[in-house]
């Protein structure tokens, strides 16, 4: 993480480093935990821990070309909006996504961030209806737990 005069800058990318990005958020980063079936399948885990930023605050700094950055288009969403999940074609890492109708938002897979911070704690859970029965609630008082969500 580096500092600029107006905002913090964070970097991240895929496992093999073929794709790199930077974000300069205008607000404190917050993680949303999503338990939807699509996030489970795309992450290969029981949930996805995502960070939402404005598309104007996200910039690919390396890669981003079809030879190293793939895109999976899914319309199997609660909202009916198409979700595009971007991943590295070399190492398979899911990196970020966006949805039609929400063009101003980029959803970053938090595990791709270079220097996770203790301040990045989950602020909400989504699609709790699909949550694995063995999984505990995210700790914290007043954390919203949404039965579903639409993006």
C-alpha positions as CSV (number, residue, x, y, z in Angstrom):
1,X,0.0,0.0,0.0
2,X,1.3,3.4,-0.8
3,X,-0.1,6.8,0.0
4,X,-1.1,9.6,-2.3
5,X,-2.0,13.1,-1.3
6,X,-5.7,12.4,-1.4
7,X,-6.3,8.6,-1.0
8,X,-4.6,5.3,-0.2
9,X,-3.7,3.2,-3.1
10,X,-3.8,-0.6,-3.0
11,X,-2.5,-3.2,-5.5
12,X,-3.4,-6.8,-6.3
13,X,-3.5,-9.3,-9.0
14,X,-3.6,-13.0,-9.9
15,X,-1.4,-15.8,-8.5
16,X,1.0,-15.8,-11.5
17,X,1.1,-12.0,-11.7
18,X,0.1,-11.9,-15.3
19,X,-2.8,-9.6,-14.4
20,X,-2.3,-6.7,-12.0
21,X,-4.5,-3.9,-10.8
22,X,-4.6,-0.9,-8.5
23,X,-7.4,0.7,-6.6
24,X,-7.6,4.2,-5.1
25,X,-10.8,4.1,-3.1
26,X,-12.4,7.3,-1.9
27,X,-13.8,5.5,1.2
28,X,-12.6,2.8,3.6
29,X,-12.7,-0.6,2.0
30,X,-15.3,-3.0,3.2
31,X,-15.7,-6.7,2.5
32,X,-19.0,-8.3,1.7
33,X,-19.3,-12.1,2.2
34,X,-21.4,-13.7,-0.5
35,X,-22.8,-17.2,-0.1
36,X,-24.6,-17.4,-3.4
37,X,-24.1,-20.6,-5.4
38,X,-22.4,-18.7,-8.2
39,X,-19.8,-17.2,-5.8
40,X,-19.3,-20.6,-4.3
41,X,-18.7,-22.2,-7.6
42,X,-16.5,-19.4,-9.0
43,X,-14.4,-19.1,-5.9
44,X,-14.1,-22.9,-5.3
45,X,-15.0,-22.2,-1.7
46,X,-18.1,-22.0,0.6
47,X,-18.3,-18.2,0.0
48,X,-16.6,-15.3,-1.7
49,X,-15.2,-12.3,0.2
50,X,-15.5,-9.3,-2.1
51,X,-14.6,-5.7,-2.1
52,X,-16.8,-3.2,-4.1
53,X,-15.2,-0.1,-5.5
54,X,-16.2,2.5,-8.0
55,X,-15.1,1.6,-11.6
56,X,-13.4,5.0,-11.7
57,X,-11.2,3.8,-8.7
58,X,-10.1,0.6,-10.4
59,X,-7.4,0.3,-13.0
60,X,-5.7,-2.7,-14.6
61,X,-1.9,-2.0,-14.6
62,X,-0.7,-5.2,-16.3
63,X,-2.3,-7.9,-18.4
64,X,-6.0,-7.3,-19.1
65,X,-5.6,-8.7,-22.7
66,X,-7.5,-11.7,-24.0
67,X,-4.3,-13.9,-23.8
68,X,-4.2,-13.6,-20.0
69,X,-7.6,-12.3,-18.9
70,X,-10.7,-14.3,-19.5
71,X,-14.3,-13.5,-18.9
72,X,-17.2,-15.7,-17.9
73,X,-20.7,-14.3,-18.6
74,X,-23.5,-15.5,-16.4
75,X,-27.2,-14.5,-16.6
76,X,-28.2,-17.0,-13.9
77,X,-28.7,-14.2,-11.4
78,X,-31.5,-13.2,-9.0
79,X,-31.6,-9.7,-10.6
80,X,-31.5,-11.0,-14.2
81,X,-28.5,-8.8,-14.8
82,X,-25.5,-10.4,-16.6
83,X,-22.5,-10.8,-14.3
84,X,-19.1,-10.9,-15.9
85,X,-16.4,-12.7,-13.9
86,X,-12.9,-11.9,-15.0
87,X,-10.1,-14.5,-14.3
88,X,-6.6,-15.2,-15.3
89,X,-6.3,-17.6,-18.2
90,X,-2.9,-18.7,-17.1
91,X,-3.3,-19.5,-13.4
92,X,-7.1,-19.5,-13.1
93,X,-7.4,-16.9,-10.3
94,X,-10.7,-15.1,-10.1
95,X,-9.8,-11.4,-10.0
96,X,-12.9,-9.1,-10.4
97,X,-16.4,-8.9,-11.7
98,X,-19.1,-6.5,-12.8
99,X,-22.7,-6.6,-13.7
100,X,-24.9,-4.9,-16.3
101,X,-27.0,-2.3,-14.7
102,X,-24.2,-1.7,-12.2
103,X,-21.5,-0.4,-14.6
104,X,-20.2,2.0,-12.0
105,X,-19.2,-0.8,-9.6
106,X,-16.3,-3.3,-9.8
107,X,-16.3,-6.3,-7.4
108,X,-12.8,-7.4,-6.5
109,X,-12.0,-10.8,-5.1
110,X,-10.4,-9.8,-1.8
111,X,-7.9,-12.6,-1.8
112,X,-6.2,-11.1,-4.8
113,X,-5.2,-8.0,-2.8
114,X,-1.4,-7.8,-2.2
115,X,-1.5,-6.5,1.4
116,X,-4.7,-7.4,3.3
117,X,-5.4,-5.1,6.2
118,X,-6.7,-5.9,9.6
119,X,-9.2,-3.1,9.0
120,X,-10.9,-5.0,6.2
121,X,-13.5,-6.9,8.0
122,X,-16.8,-8.2,6.6
123,X,-19.6,-5.6,6.9
124,X,-22.4,-7.7,5.4
125,X,-23.4,-11.2,4.4
126,X,-25.4,-11.9,1.3
127,X,-27.4,-15.0,0.1
128,X,-27.5,-16.5,3.6
129,X,-30.2,-18.8,2.2
130,X,-27.4,-20.6,0.4
131,X,-24.9,-20.5,3.3
132,X,-23.3,-23.9,4.2
133,X,-25.0,-25.2,7.4
134,X,-21.6,-25.7,9.1
135,X,-20.5,-22.2,8.6
136,X,-20.9,-19.7,11.5
137,X,-22.1,-16.2,11.0
138,X,-19.6,-13.5,10.4
139,X,-18.7,-12.0,13.8
140,X,-19.7,-8.5,14.7
141,X,-22.5,-6.6,16.1
142,X,-25.2,-5.3,13.7
143,X,-23.8,-7.0,10.6
144,X,-26.6,-7.3,8.1
145,X,-27.4,-10.8,7.0
146,X,-29.4,-10.7,3.8
147,X,-31.4,-13.8,2.8
148,X,-30.6,-12.9,-0.8
149,X,-29.3,-9.9,-2.7
150,X,-29.4,-8.6,-6.2
151,X,-26.6,-7.3,-8.3
